[in-house]
Amino acid sequence: MSHEKGAVMKSRRQAFALAGALTLTAFTAVAAVAGMSRGAAPTKPAAPVVATQVAQPSPAAYERGDD
């Protein structure tokens, strides 16, 4: 009979774990919908990044001796 009791306890533990996971999923979904209904706060666009690249002297300049 102890084997059956262990199986029932394991089954209940799994059921509670599943119920907990589903509850958290539902809370997360409700929070997401509530956040979307409020709308995101307007954000200031980021300043553009200017990328510069330093050009290397051509190999021909070294061959000619130009500085």
trRosetta pair geometry for C-beta under 8 A, 3 or more apart (Angstrom, degrees):
i j d omega theta_ij theta_ji phi_ij phi_ji
1 4 5.6 -51 -158 35 46 112
1 5 6.4 47 146 -21 71 104
2 5 5.4 -51 -147 37 38 115
2 6 6.3 42 152 -22 66 103
3 6 5.8 -53 -151 34 30 112
3 7 6.5 30 151 -19 63 106
4 7 5.6 -54 -149 36 33 112
4 8 6.4 34 152 -20 66 104
5 8 5.7 -52 -148 35 32 111
5 9 6.4 32 153 -19 65 106
6 9 5.7 -54 -146 37 31 110
6 10 6.3 31 155 -18 65 106
7 10 5.7 -53 -146 37 31 111
7 11 6.2 34 152 -21 64 107
8 11 5.6 -54 -148 37 31 113
8 12 6.3 31 153 -18 65 105
9 12 5.7 -52 -147 37 31 111
9 13 6.3 35 153 -22 64 105
10 13 5.6 -51 -146 34 32 113
10 14 6.4 31 154 -17 63 105
11 14 5.8 -55 -150 37 30 110
11 15 6.4 31 151 -20 64 107
12 15 5.5 -54 -147 36 33 113
12 16 6.3 32 155 -18 67 104
13 16 5.8 -54 -148 37 30 109
13 17 6.3 32 152 -19 64 106
14 17 5.6 -53 -146 36 32 113
14 18 6.3 33 154 -18 65 106
15 18 5.8 -54 -149 38 30 111
15 19 6.3 32 152 -19 64 106
16 19 5.5 -52 -144 38 32 112
16 20 6.3 35 154 -21 64 105
17 20 5.7 -53 -148 35 30 112
17 21 6.4 30 154 -18 64 106
18 21 5.7 -54 -147 36 31 110
18 22 6.3 28 156 -16 65 107
19 22 5.9 -57 -146 39 30 109
19 23 6.2 33 154 -22 64 107
20 23 5.6 -54 -147 34 30 113
20 24 6.4 28 156 -16 65 105
21 24 5.9 -54 -149 37 30 109
21 25 6.4 33 151 -21 63 107
22 25 5.5 -53 -148 36 33 115
22 26 6.4 35 153 -20 65 103
23 26 5.7 -53 -149 35 31 111
23 27 6.4 30 153 -17 65 105
24 27 5.7 -52 -145 37 33 111
24 28 6.2 35 155 -20 65 106
25 28 5.7 -55 -148 36 29 112
25 29 6.4 30 153 -20 64 106
26 29 5.7 -54 -148 36 31 112
26 30 6.4 30 155 -18 65 105
27 30 5.8 -55 -147 37 31 110
27 31 6.3 31 155 -18 65 107
28 31 5.7 -55 -147 38 30 111
28 32 6.3 32 153 -21 64 107
29 32 5.7 -54 -148 35 31 112
29 33 6.4 27 155 -16 65 106
30 33 5.9 -55 -147 38 31 108
30 34 6.2 31 154 -19 65 108
31 34 5.7 -55 -144 39 30 111
31 35 6.2 31 155 -20 64 107
32 35 5.7 -55 -148 37 29 111
32 36 6.4 27 155 -17 64 106
33 36 5.8 -55 -146 37 32 109
33 37 6.3 31 155 -21 65 107
34 37 5.9 -54 -145 34 30 110
34 38 6.7 30 156 -19 62 104
35 38 6.0 -55 -152 33 32 109
36 39 7.5 36 178 -75 37 38
40 43 7.4 -35 142 -21 113 101
57 61 4.7 -75 167 52 115 146
57 62 7.1 120 112 -40 119 87
58 61 5.3 111 65 -8 76 97
59 62 5.7 -52 -162 33 49 112
59 63 6.5 48 145 -21 73 104
60 63 5.5 -55 -150 36 40 114
60 64 6.3 30 156 -14 71 107
61 64 6.1 -59 -144 41 30 103
61 66 4.7 -83 -154 63 81 106
62 65 7.6 37 -177 -72 29 33
